[in-house]
Each structure stands twice: as structure tokens, then as C-alpha cells.
Amino acid sequence: MLIANRYEIVKEIGKGGMANVYLAFDKVLNREVAVKVLKGGNDDPVALERFNREANASTKLSHPNAVDVYDVGEQGDKHYIVMEYVKGHTLKQLIKRRGALSPKEAVWIMKQLAGALLEAHKNGIIHRDIKSQNVLIKDDGTVKLADFGIAVINNAMQITSKGSVLGSVHYLAPELAKGGSASMQSDIYSLGIVFYELLTGDVPYKADTPVQVALKHVKNDVPHVRDFNPNIPQAVENIVIKATARSLKQRYANVALLIKDLNRCLSKEAKDDKPIVLSEIDNSEFKNVNVANDAKAAIKKKHEEDTSKAFNVFFIIIMSLISVVAVLIILFLTGIIGGKNSFVTIPDLSGKTVNEARDILSNYGLIIDDSQTTWVLTDDIPTNEIVSYTPEQGTSVEKGSKIKVVVSEGIYGIMKNYVGKNIEDAKKELRELSFTVEAEAVESSLEAGTIISQKGVEPEDKYNPNEVNTVIFEYSASRSIQIPYNTLGKNVQTVYDDFSSAGFKVKMELISVDSLTESEKSYGANNVVRIDPVEGSLYEQGEDNSIILYYYQ
């Protein structure tokens, strides 16, 4: 089978409820690719919408730890996505084969996944199905986040009704089990469960039915990983606790904060961290929520969506038209369109988080333009707070207008001046801060190991603590010399001056004639009669040693 007169199907490599995946050969670029083909063509509008969502989400995302999408199209009634072919295995297969990974390896994998997820969230994409089965590991060890088949792009209409659940129940955030909407924080919860799985070798909850698993996510805190392995650093366990907190108030607000802790958790600085104790979850989050019934209805709904083959397209079209008409009537009656009160004044958003700003604007009939949202580092504004917005406060705009916001990605780091410091001390300190350090030894009269110059990120430069930065040092090489064989018998002051001018530490020591041998006396007064280290030996200048010249008068 040949798709688009270009992609030659080799074999089937995966099956799913929505699409099949094939290994194919790109005849134009002479490379292997993976081609995902939607089942059933245009027969299932919901599946087609989800398929298009994956294509749109994936093409918006470019990150070394996310699967690349090369092409999207349709041939006849077949819709397809052409993706990077990842040779290797899934993270789930790795865990099944090896069991629990070391904290160092688990953190390394998590940094890659968190980086890809941060890029997705910056582009307004909520993944909604993060699990170890959707993480691919290339043969070279690179980790790739895959399968955006149920991803949501901000402001896109939800295509599941209340009570439905998409994504694996073993990684399901409690708010989703209760029928809530997917968010950045629900992705973080799922990523936290993957971290738990990496550290323990298994998911935290198992039960006879999916409903029972969902209930455990809602009612129980995730077990402590140090109960499984006490050798796991406390700072690592704290990340799992914060990422999987049942309360959104206690969970990481965004992935950038999670990455910051991942970069720190194995450092010397984090060695004495105390266990995080989450405060009692606000009971109001669970009031009037029949969790069991909601979860049962959700999973029943998902089953019906996945298995039904007699979907009534005409009925959905009619209901969609009725919904659109109803929305237009509501907008007209409330004055948002066609009314006298269709203009509002933009409120003050300074000091507000993105979610707080979104709630405030919704009260005015305004929305944040997520496609135009930009993230910047600042001097003093905490992560996720509004830096600026346009139109500005006090501007009169129509209801329904979109507001462009600039959001703080965090606070700049200020680079220290390491010139004059010891190279090994600087390397250790910077690597704990996730810097890459390059160093070159050069000849110098300075003490060995002393930093002479600093480039890349120079002193007082601002840097992004969420990225890998490189610092380049030149430092003084260790100085060594072979003690000349013609030193004995030379004037002690002359020898002293020669060694000193070459940058070596040297001492003159007067000794008694009675302590000398006859051969040493023969060198004469005020001449070198003995030297330490001896002639012909290799001397390396250190911090606490020196060349000693002995003489008599």
C-alpha cells in the first residue's frame, strides 16, 4: 500500500481503538517513518475530531523529547499522520523488564518528559493521557513523549460530555475522576504517577475494576516511595508528593516549578530536606460529589464511546445546531452580542496568576488569548503571575474580546563571578545548578587551578534557571619543573631569583657548616650546597610546598 504516492507501508506495528500505526518507508527522503491511519474514515465524527486534534497538537509542538510529526493528510476516506519512527521500546516495557529504576535514572527520565510537557503547555496543549505506555525510549536512551490523540488545545471545545473519562485510570487525576476538566495540573498528576512507577516499578493503585482504581485516586494520598525504598532521597519523594497531591492548591501549579525541583533534588543542597506534609484537603472540594456514581458513569460512558458502531451522525448534527442556537440566544439576552451593555472596562490583573486572571476576566465576559500568550523571565515576578497585558487596565472593549497576556516563567538567575576561584569548586557548584561546564588549562603564573577567565554566561549575566546553560572557564595549569643538574655550587641568591621569576615558590635556608659533608663544603660559602627536591627530580608546584635551597656562610 502506498500513501500519498510517497509512504510505502511495510508492516503494522500498533493497534488502537481509534487508529492503526504502520511502519512505512518515505520514498522521497529515504527514511523510515510511522504512519497512523484513522479507522473508519469519516464514519465516526468524534473519532475524526480526536484524530484532527492529535494532528493539530503535534504539529504545534517541537521539542527533542516529543515525537516529531512530519506530515498530515488524507487519501480517499483515509486520514493519516506521518510521524518520527522511534526504534526502541516503551517506558512501560522498560519498567516491566527492569523493575524500579535508580533515583538518578528516574530523575533523568523525568527531566526529559517534563521538558516536553512544559513546551506543550506553553503552546496551550493539555496532553490528558500521560502514562508509561505513551513514553518511547530510543535506542540511544532519548525519551520521547507520544500520543496526543486525546490532547486538548486551549479554547477548543471539549468533545466528551460530563461524566466521561479519557486516559488511563491508573494515572487519572482525582478531579478528572469527579468529572472535572483537564488542565495543566491534571497532566502534572499523571506525570507524578509515572515518577512513582519509575521509582517503585509499579503504579500505586490496583483493583478489580476501573471504578475502584478511580476511587482510590480520589480518596487516598499516593503511598510514599520511601516506604518502598528508604534509600530514595527525601527531596525526590517530596516531588512525587507535590505532583500527586489530590488538592489542586497543594499540587505544582505548573511544570516549570516541577523542573526546578527535579534539577535540585539530587544536589548536596537538597540532602537534608524534610518530608512534605500536605495539609488536610478542603472538604468543600468533595461536597455534593457522588464519586462512585460519577466514576461508574464516566467509565461506562467511555466504554460506550469506544465500542459503539451505530453512532447517529444526523442526531449529533441536529443537537449541535440546537446548541449553537441556544448559545446565540443566551449571548443576545445577556447583552454580550447585540445589547446596549456590550462594552466593559478591562480590570486590574497585576499580581494575578494566569488562572486567577482567567476567572476575573470571565466575570467581565472577556477571555485570555492563549494563542498569543508569551512567557518571559523577570527580575522579581514569581512564576505564573501576569507581567503585562493588552489592552491595558481601564480600556473599554467589547464583551467577548481576547486579552493578550505576558506571563512570568520565573525569576532570572544572576551569574556569579568565578574569576580567581578554584576550578574544581566552581565546577561542583555550577553542576549542582544544572550548568554545563567547559574548562581549558592554560599556562599562568597564578596558583594551579585558579580561574583566569569566564565566558558563556559571564559574571552578572542573567540566565534562565529552567534551561541548561554553559559556562566556559580558562584556568591556570599546574606548574612543574625538572630540577636542573647544575644547581649545586651556584650562588644561592642567583638560583633563588631564577626559580622565583619562573613562578615557583622557593626558600633559602642557612645551615651550620658542621652539618655538611666534605663534598657539600667544597661548593663554597653562599652557594647552593644542598637542594630539596634533589637535582634531576620532577617538582610540581602545589599550594603548600616549595623548593628549598641550603647554603652556609
Phi and psi in degrees as a GROMACS rama.xvg file:
@    title "Ramachandran Plot"
@    xaxis  label "Phi"
@    yaxis  label "Psi"
@TYPE xy
-119.678  124.963  LEU-2
-104.232  132.131  ILE-3
56.3045  27.9347  ALA-4
54.201  29.0795  ASN-5
-144.68  -43.7244  ARG-6
-99.9224  109.795  TYR-7
-92.851  116.144  GLU-8
-67.6688  130.266  ILE-9
-100.67  -51.6117  VAL-10
-164.775  161  LYS-11
-80.8594  132.683  GLU-12
-121.625  -1.73671  ILE-13
-169.266  148.402  GLY-14
-128.574  142.782  LYS-15
-141.067  173.282  GLY-16
-67.4428  -26.3455  GLY-17
-103.554  -34.2639  MET-18
-151.405  161.566  ALA-19
-109.335  150.731  ASN-20
-117.923  135.394  VAL-21
-125.931  144.628  TYR-22
-79.499  130.236  LEU-23
-137.065  165.595  ALA-24
-117.187  123.025  PHE-25
-79.8265  108.505  ASP-26
-73.4872  -17.3238  LYS-27
-82.7214  -47.7659  VAL-28
-100.311  2.55396  LEU-29
53.677  56.9234  ASN-30
-148.692  158.166  ARG-31
-79.8017  141.216  GLU-32
-138.033  165.468  VAL-33
-108.024  132.18  ALA-34
-117.802  120.215  VAL-35
-98.3885  124.84  LYS-36
-117.452  125.876  VAL-37
-67.4042  135.247  LEU-38
-76.0894  141.386  LYS-39
79.4985  1.36878  GLY-40
60.4199  -124.752  GLY-41
-94.9199  9.59396  ASN-42
-71.1129  -25.5769  ASP-43
-121.147  98.7172  ASP-44
-60.0538  -35.9407  PRO-45
-66.3246  -45.1794  VAL-46
-63.877  -39.4571  ALA-47
-63.1626  -41.1857  LEU-48
-63.0185  -42.9639  GLU-49
-64.9466  -38.9401  ARG-50
-63.1657  -43.922  PHE-51
-65.2232  -34.5103  ASN-52
-60.8578  -44.4517  ARG-53
-61.2591  -43.6121  GLU-54
-61.4957  -46.9002  ALA-55
-64.4668  -43.6716  ASN-56
-65.4834  -44.1078  ALA-57
-68.0858  -38.3385  SER-58
-72.0135  -21.8751  THR-59
-78.1229  -16.1152  LYS-60
-107.335  126.201  LEU-61
-131.879  110.34  SER-62
-156.321  142.13  HIS-63
-61.8791  -17.2082  PRO-64
-109.752  21.39  ASN-65
-125.205  143.695  ALA-66
-63.137  127.425  VAL-67
-74.9848  140.852  ASP-68
-108.44  126.05  VAL-69
-96.7988  -34.2416  TYR-70
-157.854  149.3  ASP-71
-136.965  139.764  VAL-72
-176.148  -171.418  GLY-73
-142.936  148.122  GLU-74
-134.275  110.227  GLN-75
65.3216  -125.542  GLY-76
-98.7183  13.1946  ASP-77
-102.017  122.039  LYS-78
-99.4361  137.76  HIS-79
-141.556  156.285  TYR-80
-127.949  131.132  ILE-81
-103.616  123.497  VAL-82
-126.901  167.806  MET-83
-59.7701  133.892  GLU-84
-91.4086  115.711  TYR-85
-97.1155  110.692  VAL-86
-81.0967  123.145  LYS-87
154.994  -135.254  GLY-88
-152.173  170.109  HIS-89
-84.7152  161.392  THR-90
-63.9926  -34.852  LEU-91
-60.9372  -43.1066  LYS-92
-63.9708  -39.4648  GLN-93
-61.8572  -45.187  LEU-94
-66.7273  -39.6675  ILE-95
-63.0693  -35.2012  LYS-96
-77.689  -39.7435  ARG-97
-106.776  -18.021  ARG-98
78.4332  -154.96  GLY-99
-61.3197  137.262  ALA-100
-92.802  163.18  LEU-101
-67.603  151.403  SER-102
-54.0571  -39.0544  PRO-103
-63.0803  -44.6198  LYS-104
-70.2015  -38.9655  GLU-105
-63.0498  -42.6855  ALA-106
-65.123  -39.3097  VAL-107
-60.8718  -42.8911  TRP-108
-66.739  -41.9912  ILE-109
-63.3028  -37.8199  MET-110
-60.475  -40.3192  LYS-111
-67.326  -45.044  GLN-112
-65.2954  -42.029  LEU-113
-64.8849  -36.7544  ALA-114
-62.0784  -43.2551  GLY-115
-66.1435  -41.0541  ALA-116
-67.6989  -37.847  LEU-117
-60.9797  -42.5883  LEU-118
-64.1145  -39.4238  GLU-119
-61.7086  -47.6234  ALA-120
-64.396  -36.4976  HIS-121
-62.3474  -28.7378  LYS-122
-92.4251  12.1521  ASN-123
76.1662  21.6145  GLY-124
-106.865  123.07  ILE-125
-100.311  122.507  ILE-126
-69.8279  -50.9812  HIS-127
74.76  -4.45739  ARG-128
-143.273  46.6529  ASP-129
-76.9375  122.929  ILE-130
-160.797  163.822  LYS-131
-65.1745  -24.0274  SER-132
-69.3807  -23.224  GLN-133
-99.4282  17.7402  ASN-134
-115.208  122.505  VAL-135
-104.114  142.49  LEU-136
-119.218  116.805  ILE-137
-71.4508  165.639  LYS-138
-62.5144  -25.7696  ASP-139
-87.2641  3.75357  ASP-140
95.9139  -8.52115  GLY-141
-65.3462  136.494  THR-142
-98.1036  136.332  VAL-143
-128.507  124.64  LYS-144
-82.4321  129.092  LEU-145
-128.593  176.284  ALA-146
62.6732  81.4033  ASP-147
-97.0036  31.2001  PHE-148
-63.9909  -25.1446  GLY-149
-120.304  21.917  ILE-150
-65.5869  153.933  ALA-151
-118.327  130.048  VAL-152
-93.6358  133.802  ILE-153
-48.5442  139.203  ASN-154
75.4448  -2.40497  ASN-155
-79.4094  145.789  ALA-156
-64.7971  134.993  MET-157
-67.331  135.768  GLN-158
-109.334  19.8098  ILE-159
-125.532  140.469  THR-160
-82.0921  167.693  SER-161
-58.6817  134.718  LYS-162
98.9107  -12.0604  GLY-163
-90.9322  152.678  SER-164
-130.953  132.121  VAL-165
-120.525  147.015  LEU-166
104.081  161.114  GLY-167
-73.8685  134.885  SER-168
-66.7795  -23.5629  VAL-169
-71.3234  -16.1441  HIS-170
-119.698  16.5676  TYR-171
-80.4825  125.973  LEU-172
-66.7275  142.899  ALA-173
-59.3308  -34.3007  PRO-174
-67.2629  -28.2126  GLU-175
-74.8254  -35.4927  LEU-176
-63.561  -24.5758  ALA-177
-92.0922  6.25886  LYS-178
93.7006  8.95848  GLY-179
-76.4513  174.972  GLY-180
-87.0634  150.885  SER-181
-69.4098  147.089  ALA-182
-150.928  175.976  SER-183
-56.9941  -38.8303  MET-184
-71.5291  -28.7409  GLN-185
-70.9856  -34.2517  SER-186
-62.3681  -41.2645  ASP-187
-63.0819  -39.4917  ILE-188
-59.38  -48.5666  TYR-189
-60.8013  -39.9486  SER-190
-64.935  -35.7935  LEU-191
-63.5216  -37.6102  GLY-192
-66.0726  -38.073  ILE-193
-62.0064  -41.1061  VAL-194
-61.3971  -44.4604  PHE-195
-57.3745  -43.9562  TYR-196
-65.1265  -38.8709  GLU-197
-62.5048  -39.2341  LEU-198
-82.7931  -23.5544  LEU-199
-115.955  -16.8811  THR-200
90.3894  1.90806  GLY-201
-159.195  162.827  ASP-202
-73.8866  157.172  VAL-203
-71.7867  -30.9856  PRO-204
-123.963  136.363  TYR-205
-136.544  148.925  LYS-206
-160.142  175.388  ALA-207
-71.981  -30.2578  ASP-208
-130.446  156.306  THR-209
-59.5505  -34.5222  PRO-210
-59.8751  -43.695  VAL-211
-64.5546  -36.75  GLN-212
-64.708  -45.3662  VAL-213
-59.9259  -40.9059  ALA-214
-61.3728  -37.4876  LEU-215
-65.5538  -38.8462  LYS-216
-62.7516  -35.1963  HIS-217
-77.1694  -40.9554  VAL-218
-95.0699  -22.7616  LYS-219
-118.172  145.559  ASN-220
-74.9968  145.219  ASP-221
-61.2542  133.917  VAL-222
-56.8841  152.339  PRO-223
-73.9871  132.633  HIS-224
-69.887  -24.3646  VAL-225
-73.0647  -17.506  ARG-226
-68.3297  -30.3001  ASP-227
-79.3252  -42.7417  PHE-228
-143.244  100.415  ASN-229
-62.4824  -14.3639  PRO-230
-81.0166  -8.05834  ASN-231
-68.1607  127.841  ILE-232
-57.6385  145.332  PRO-233
-60.8276  -36.3253  GLN-234
-63.5574  -31.5087  ALA-235
-70.6755  -46.2111  VAL-236
-60.1025  -37.1158  GLU-237
-60.1792  -34.8361  ASN-238
-64.8089  -43.7327  ILE-239
-60.8842  -42.2401  VAL-240
-61.1388  -47.3297  ILE-241
-71.1886  -36.0313  LYS-242
-70.5509  -30.1156  ALA-243
-108.25  18.9449  THR-244
-60.3408  134.415  ALA-245
-68.1493  -32.7746  ARG-246
-85.2182  131.045  SER-247
-62.5231  -29.0396  LEU-248
-66.9915  -27.7111  LYS-249
-99.5755  -11.104  GLN-250
-84.9858  158.24  ARG-251
-51.9869  132.62  TYR-252
-74.0526  -28.61  ALA-253
-155.911  167.945  ASN-254
-71.7889  -27.7164  VAL-255
-59.5911  -38.669  ALA-256
-67.3001  -37.4109  LEU-257
-63.6347  -44.4256  LEU-258
-62.4953  -39.1234  ILE-259
-58.8023  -42.8713  LYS-260
-71.3964  -35.3568  ASP-261
-63.181  -38.3741  LEU-262
-68.2234  -21.0011  ASN-263
-102.844  -25.7796  ARG-264
-63.2222  -25.457  CYS-265
-102.038  8.11433  LEU-266
-82.387  165.028  SER-267
-61.9364  -34.6243  LYS-268
-60.0325  -33.3281  GLU-269
-89.8363  0.330807  ALA-270
-60.1843  -35.2704  LYS-271
-102.33  19.8522  ASP-272
-60.5173  143.089  ASP-273
-91.5493  155.975  LYS-274
-62.5591  140.313  PRO-275
-79.3942  132.32  ILE-276
-115.815  111.641  VAL-277
-73.2188  135.97  LEU-278
-67.6538  162.599  SER-279
-58.0633  130.736  GLU-280
-66.8882  135.749  ILE-281
-59.0121  120.069  ASP-282
-64.48  -19.9063  ASN-283
-63.5773  -21.9711  SER-284
-66.3259  -19.5818  GLU-285
-114.367  1.9823  PHE-286
-65.1175  142.651  LYS-287
56.5349  27.6021  ASN-288
-114.673  114.458  VAL-289
-89.3336  89.6504  ASN-290
-61.6044  -44.8177  VAL-291
-61.5583  -47.4329  ALA-292
-65.2541  -40.9568  ASN-293
-61.134  -45.6314  ASP-294
-65.1554  -42.5969  ALA-295
-61.6394  -44.984  LYS-296
-63.7333  -37.4667  ALA-297
-63.7672  -48.7844  ALA-298
-71.7734  -33.8198  ILE-299
-63.2644  -42.0063  LYS-300
-63.0758  -43.762  LYS-301
-60.9375  -42.0712  LYS-302
-61.784  -42.0606  HIS-303
-64.2693  -40.4364  GLU-304
-65.1357  -39.614  GLU-305
-75.9357  -29.4224  ASP-306
-102.708  -20.6003  THR-307
-67.3958  128.836  SER-308
-111.9  0.176664  LYS-309
-114.01  46.0919  ALA-310
-68.1053  129.61  PHE-311
-89.6438  96.2607  ASN-312
-64.0819  -41.6146  VAL-313
-60.4043  -41.1119  PHE-314
-62.0304  -41.8943  PHE-315
-65.0885  -40.0749  ILE-316
-62.5416  -45.1135  ILE-317
-62.0325  -45.9373  ILE-318
-64.4595  -35.5974  MET-319
-64.7038  -42.263  SER-320
-63.9862  -40.3849  LEU-321
-62.8745  -40.555  ILE-322
-64.0913  -42.4491  SER-323
-62.6747  -44.3207  VAL-324
-61.8768  -42.4433  VAL-325
-62.505  -41.8325  ALA-326
-63.2132  -43.6001  VAL-327
-61.0594  -39.7931  LEU-328
-63.4613  -44.3023  ILE-329
-62.5516  -44.9897  ILE-330
-61.7647  -38.4366  LEU-331
-67.4306  -45.5265  PHE-332
-65.8518  -32.7461  LEU-333
-85.6348  -3.83448  THR-334
85.5916  1.85667  GLY-335
-66.7481  -36.1226  ILE-336
-126.123  140.022  ILE-337
72.1335  4.85165  GLY-338
-106.622  170.07  GLY-339
-71.8924  -30.6787  LYS-340
-97.3986  43.7419  ASN-341
-89.6174  1.06986  SER-342
-113.878  139.732  PHE-343
-133.599  163.013  VAL-344
-101.236  131.36  THR-345
-64.9394  126.687  ILE-346
-78.9844  174.691  PRO-347
-78.6096  122.16  ASP-348
-111.663  2.16214  LEU-349
-63.3542  137.395  SER-350
79.9121  2.14294  GLY-351
-95.4145  148.976  LYS-352
-76.7599  168.942  THR-353
-59.4416  -45.3576  VAL-354
-65.9041  -39.2973  ASN-355
-64.4259  -42.7454  GLU-356
-62.812  -39.1801  ALA-357
-62.1643  -42.5169  ARG-358
-65.3365  -42.4364  ASP-359
-63.5119  -46.3038  ILE-360
-64.386  -34.4304  LEU-361
-62.472  -29.6759  SER-362
-68.5278  -19.8754  ASN-363
-101.724  3.71482  TYR-364
75.443  25.3798  GLY-365
-117.07  159.401  LEU-366
-136.128  156.626  ILE-367
-82.2327  133.883  ILE-368
-82.6505  90.4947  ASP-369
-63.5111  -29.3561  ASP-370
-68.7506  -19.7314  SER-371
-108.778  4.48962  GLN-372
-69.5026  133.113  THR-373
-120.596  150.137  THR-374
-116.732  131.407  TRP-375
-136.427  154.171  VAL-376
-83.0524  147.145  LEU-377
-130.557  171.737  THR-378
-80.724  -31.3811  ASP-379
-150.907  8.71453  ASP-380
-100.247  123.274  ILE-381
-60.961  158.9  PRO-382
-55.4214  136.44  THR-383
80.2245  2.92335  ASN-384
-92.1389  152.373  GLU-385
-69.2656  129.349  ILE-386
-91.8831  -47.1366  VAL-387
-157.735  168.01  SER-388
-156.481  150.754  TYR-389
-135.747  140.464  THR-390
-59.3081  160.498  PRO-391
-79.023  170.015  GLU-392
-55.4578  137.029  GLN-393
92.3866  -10.7217  GLY-394
-74.9603  137.653  THR-395
-89.3315  124.393  SER-396
-136.169  163.808  VAL-397
-72.8418  144.885  GLU-398
-58.9632  145.096  LYS-399
91.1708  -5.97066  GLY-400
-67.903  153.445  SER-401
-99.6298  136.436  LYS-402
-106.569  128.428  ILE-403
-86.8073  130.915  LYS-404
-125.13  148.592  VAL-405
-109.831  126.215  VAL-406
-116.287  142.272  VAL-407
-72.7741  127.058  SER-408
-87.5385  -5.20935  GLU-409
137.518  -176.069  GLY-410
-102.242  135.721  ILE-411
-54.5174  146.041  TYR-412
-90.2183  149.659  GLY-413
-111.341  121.738  ILE-414
-71.706  134.804  MET-415
-74.7129  162.164  LYS-416
-94.5478  112.545  ASN-417
-99.0543  -0.635633  TYR-418
-62.1717  130.232  VAL-419
93.0651  -10.7181  GLY-420
-89.091  166.284  LYS-421
-75.5019  135.903  ASN-422
-62.2709  -40.2309  ILE-423
-67.7692  -39.1253  GLU-424
-63.7027  -41.5796  ASP-425
-65.2932  -43.2658  ALA-426
-58.5577  -47.287  LYS-427
-61.5174  -45.7716  LYS-428
-64.7009  -44.2604  GLU-429
-71.8408  -36.0601  LEU-430
-68.1737  -30.1594  ARG-431
-66.9174  -22.738  GLU-432
-95.2532  12.1608  LEU-433
69.0058  25.9771  SER-434
-82.6506  152.591  PHE-435
-94.9597  130.081  THR-436
-115.528  126.453  VAL-437
-114.408  135.175  GLU-438
-138.8  140.325  ALA-439
-129.856  129.395  GLU-440
-83.7159  133.156  ALA-441
-131.317  157.074  VAL-442
-69.5987  137.919  GLU-443
-162.571  156.152  SER-444
-82.6748  -6.02009  SER-445
-73.2034  164.278  LEU-446
-60.066  140.949  GLU-447
-54.1948  135.375  ALA-448
88.0352  0.128795  GLY-449
-81.2161  129.991  THR-450
-71.9233  129.094  ILE-451
-99.752  -39.9667  ILE-452
-143.961  158.291  SER-453
-136.786  122.691  GLN-454
-130.973  -174.625  LYS-455
82.0695  -87.1579  GLY-456
-108.035  105.976  VAL-457
-86.613  165.651  GLU-458
-53.4575  135.606  PRO-459
72.8075  0.717927  GLU-460
-67.9695  148.75  ASP-461
-86.5106  145.405  LYS-462
-142.331  156.678  TYR-463
-86.6409  112.066  ASN-464
-69.238  -10.8374  PRO-465
-90.7537  -1.85995  ASN-466
-115.409  164.607  GLU-467
-87.0234  114.793  VAL-468
-107.073  152.919  ASN-469
-116.76  131.573  THR-470
-115.844  134.189  VAL-471
-114.923  123.163  ILE-472
-114.933  147.023  PHE-473
-111.893  133.657  GLU-474
-136.654  160.11  TYR-475
-71.8453  127.025  SER-476
-74.2939  157.116  ALA-477
-65.9214  141.494  SER-478
-102.453  132.962  ARG-479
-138.607  159.059  SER-480
-155.239  147.291  ILE-481
-91.3235  121.608  GLN-482
-60.7379  122.108  ILE-483
-59.5598  149.781  PRO-484
-77.7094  -16.436  TYR-485
-101.439  26.5833  ASN-486
-77.0796  -43.3069  THR-487
-62.0825  136.537  LEU-488
91.1793  -8.21378  GLY-489
-85.1679  158.058  LYS-490
-58.9338  129.601  ASN-491
-62.0695  -37.9656  VAL-492
-67.7681  -38.0519  GLN-493
-64.6293  -45.3722  THR-494
-63.3044  -42.2041  VAL-495
-56.724  -47.3263  TYR-496
-64.6892  -37.9516  ASP-497
-62.2643  -48.13  ASP-498
-65.3594  -41.4027  PHE-499
-63.8521  -43.8955  SER-500
-65.7833  -22.5836  SER-501
-84.2583  -0.213213  ALA-502
93.2085  13.4565  GLY-503
-101.273  149.149  PHE-504
-78.7632  132.309  LYS-505
-144.089  145.074  VAL-506
-128.067  147.519  LYS-507
-107.774  131.215  MET-508
-128.813  120.012  GLU-509
-79.9737  129.309  LEU-510
-125.262  162.209  ILE-511
-74.5551  142.413  SER-512
-61.0694  -34.7355  VAL-513
-62.9941  -22.2063  ASP-514
-87.5647  -2.10162  SER-515
-94.188  153.517  LEU-516
-81.3827  167.706  THR-517
-62.9912  -38.5301  GLU-518
-65.9329  -36.7045  SER-519
-68.1619  -37.9039  GLU-520
-62.9073  -30.0871  LYS-521
-66.8288  -15.7866  SER-522
-72.563  -20.5781  TYR-523
94.8802  156.959  GLY-524
-64.899  147.386  ALA-525
62.6328  16.5125  ASN-526
-113.181  161.166  ASN-527
-71.1987  118.635  VAL-528
-107.227  -16.0753  VAL-529
-156.468  145.124  ARG-530
-138.895  140.547  ILE-531
-128.059  115.293  ASP-532
-75.6747  164.551  PRO-533
-71.7263  163.14  VAL-534
-57.0705  140.569  GLU-535
88.0451  -13.2712  GLY-536
-83.7577  157.468  SER-537
-90.3936  123.43  LEU-538
-112.868  129.678  TYR-539
-115.678  125.617  GLU-540
-69.6255  125.696  GLN-541
-119.442  -177.278  GLY-542
-72.3057  -32.6931  GLU-543
-115.647  8.65715  ASP-544
-117.96  165.394  ASN-545
-157.014  163.336  SER-546
-85.1724  131.523  ILE-547
-111.96  126.268  ILE-548
-107.281  119.352  LEU-549
-99.0428  139.979  TYR-550
-151.46  166.9  TYR-551
-133.379  162.788  TYR-552
